């Protein structure tokens, strides 16, 4: 279903997905079997662990307390 949606997007926009540059992030509760099935279906083999998305850590939504501490640290380093 997700792959079909991505294919429709690609056809509509003329863009292509580069599986070599793509990565996927799974929530903690997703079993290894399901992860492997999804990665095979989408042909994405890179799993992101600690990468940033749009400059923000991927686990920002998990903890509101201290989630933006890294921003404070970066600001203080520049001051």
C-alpha positions as CSV (number, residue, x, y, z in Angstrom):
1,X,0.0,0.0,0.0
2,X,2.8,2.4,0.9
3,X,4.8,1.4,-2.2
4,X,1.7,2.0,-4.4
5,X,1.3,5.5,-2.9
6,X,5.0,6.3,-3.5
7,X,4.7,5.0,-7.1
8,X,1.7,7.3,-7.7
9,X,3.6,10.2,-6.3
10,X,6.6,9.5,-8.5
11,X,4.4,9.2,-11.6
12,X,2.6,12.5,-10.8
13,X,5.7,14.5,-10.0
14,X,8.3,12.9,-12.3
15,X,10.6,12.4,-9.3
16,X,12.2,9.1,-8.4
17,X,13.1,7.5,-5.1
18,X,16.8,6.6,-4.7
19,X,16.8,3.5,-2.5
20,X,20.5,3.8,-2.0
21,X,20.0,7.2,-0.3
22,X,16.8,6.4,1.4
23,X,16.5,5.2,5.0
24,X,13.7,4.1,7.3
25,X,13.2,4.6,11.0
26,X,11.1,2.1,13.0
27,X,9.5,2.6,16.4
28,X,10.8,0.6,19.3
29,X,7.9,-1.9,19.3
30,X,8.3,-3.1,15.7
31,X,9.5,-6.7,15.5
32,X,12.5,-7.7,13.4
33,X,10.3,-9.8,11.1
34,X,8.0,-6.8,10.3
35,X,11.0,-4.6,9.8
36,X,12.5,-7.0,7.3
37,X,9.2,-7.4,5.5
38,X,8.8,-3.6,5.2
39,X,12.4,-3.0,4.1
40,X,12.1,-5.7,1.4
41,X,8.8,-4.4,0.2
42,X,10.0,-0.8,-0.1
43,X,13.5,-1.9,-1.2
44,X,15.0,0.3,1.5
45,X,17.8,-1.4,3.3
46,X,19.2,1.5,5.4
47,X,17.9,1.9,8.9
48,X,18.4,5.3,10.5
49,X,19.3,5.2,14.1
50,X,20.7,8.5,15.2
51,X,20.4,10.6,12.1
52,X,18.7,13.9,12.1
53,X,15.7,14.8,10.1
54,X,15.5,18.5,9.1
55,X,18.2,19.2,11.7
56,X,16.3,17.6,14.6
57,X,16.8,14.3,16.4
58,X,14.2,11.7,15.4
59,X,13.2,11.0,19.0
60,X,11.9,14.6,19.7
61,X,8.3,13.3,20.0
62,X,9.2,10.8,22.7
63,X,10.1,13.2,25.4
64,X,9.0,16.7,25.7
65,X,11.2,17.3,28.8
66,X,14.7,18.2,27.4
67,X,13.8,17.4,23.8
68,X,15.3,20.7,22.6
69,X,18.2,20.7,25.0
70,X,20.6,20.2,22.1
71,X,19.4,23.6,20.7
72,X,20.3,25.3,24.0
73,X,23.7,23.6,23.9
74,X,24.4,24.7,20.3
75,X,23.3,28.3,21.1
76,X,25.6,28.5,24.2
77,X,28.5,27.1,22.2
78,X,28.1,30.0,19.7
79,X,27.7,32.7,22.4
